[in-house]
Amino acid sequence: MRFDITSVDDTTFAFATTGVRWVARSQEGLVVDPARGDELIATFRVTRARNGTATAVVTGQTARVTSSYVALLTQPHHPFFTRPWFWIAVVVGGAIGYVAHR
């Protein structure tokens, strides 16, 4: 997902995460230049995410990060066993197995 960079310091920058709840500390992402076909500018690691804004530290760069670039993060996928439908299927399957075994 793309995020607009709102401010840039020496080795850190901030980007807006309004409406997105999955951005968290220690996630890694890329900064790209949309004007040049998403050319890679830098890599980063999120250090803080609060109140619709995240702060990240640059871990590698090919050019200086500016607010005309965008930050890219991939939404993490949770393991299948943490989803409610998995546990519903376990209970229903167990009940069917119990009834069929009797």
N, C-alpha and C positions, 0 to 999 in steps of 0.2 A: 504494500500500500504506500502511496505517496503522501508525504507531509511537507508543508511549506516551512522553510527555515525562516525564523523570525528575527534572530539576532546572532551575531558571530563575535567571539572573542579570539584571543590568541590561539589556544588549542582546544577550545570548547565552542559549542553552538547550541542554540535552543530551537526547538521546532514545535509547532502547534499540534496537539493531539485531541482536540475538542471532539467529543462524541465517540472516541475510541478508548475502550477500557483495557485492552489486552497489552498495551505497551508497558513494559516493565524493565526494571534495572537489570543490567548485564546482557540485554539483547544486543546483537550485532547487526549492522546494516551498512548501506552504501549511500554516498552522496553522489548525485549525477547531475549533469547539465542538460536540461530538457531542450535547450536551443540547439544543441549539437547531437541530437539523436541519442540522448541518455549516455553521453560519454562519461566514463568513470572519473570522478574527481577525488574521492576519499573514501576510506572505510572508517567506521566509528563504533563505539560501544556506549549504550545508554547508561548514564550514571544516576539519573533521577527522573521520575515521572510522577507529576502531581498537578491536579487542578487544570487539566487541559494543556499542559506544557511539559515537554521533556527536555532534559539537558543531556548532551552527549559529549564525549571526549574523542577527538580525532586520533585514530591509531595508525593511520598511513594515508598519504596523500600524493597526488600527482600535480595538484594545483591548489592555490589558496581557496578555501571555502568562502563563498559569499551568499548573501540572502537571495540571489537570483537562482540558486540551485535548489534541488529538492532532496529530501532524505527518503530512502526506501527501506522499509522493514517488511519482513514476511511474518504473517500471523502464525503463531505457534499452534500446532495441532496436539490436542490432548490424547493420551492413550485411550483405546477403546473401552477399557474397564472403568474409566472414570465418568463415562456417560450414563445417564439414567436408563436409556433404552436397553443397555446391556444387562443391568440388574433386573429390569422388568422381565426380560427374556429368560434370565436364570431362574427367577421365581416361577414364572409360567411353565417353563420346561420341567422344572423340578416337580411341580404339582401334577403335570400330565404324566411324568414318569412314575410318580408315586401311585396315582390312580391306575395306570396301566399295569403296574407290577402286582397289585393286589389281586 
